[in-house]
Amino acid sequence: MKDELFLRGAQVPMTKEAVRALALAKLELH
């Protein structure tokens, strides 16, 4: 996942499930 996609997504209201999924994806990359 590219950082610009992550930043762009962060500007949009997200559900707790979406936030959790993004957080897990970030942790898996790093």
C-alpha positions as CSV (number, residue, x, y, z in Angstrom):
1,M,0.0,0.0,0.0
2,K,1.4,3.4,-1.0
3,D,1.6,6.2,1.5
4,E,-0.3,8.6,-0.7
5,L,-3.2,6.2,-0.8
6,F,-3.0,5.9,3.0
7,L,-2.9,9.7,3.5
8,R,-5.8,10.2,1.0
9,G,-7.8,7.5,2.8
10,A,-7.1,9.2,6.2
11,Q,-8.9,12.3,5.0
12,V,-12.1,10.3,4.6
13,P,-14.3,9.3,7.6
14,M,-13.7,5.6,8.2
15,T,-15.4,3.0,10.3
16,K,-13.6,1.3,13.2
17,E,-13.3,-1.8,11.1
18,A,-11.6,0.1,8.2
19,V,-9.2,1.8,10.6
20,R,-8.3,-1.6,12.2
21,A,-7.8,-3.1,8.8
22,L,-5.5,-0.3,7.7
23,A,-3.6,-0.4,11.0
24,L,-3.0,-4.2,10.6
25,A,-1.9,-3.7,7.0
26,K,0.6,-1.1,8.0
27,L,2.0,-3.3,10.8
28,E,2.3,-6.2,8.4
29,L,4.3,-4.1,5.9
30,H,6.7,-2.9,8.7
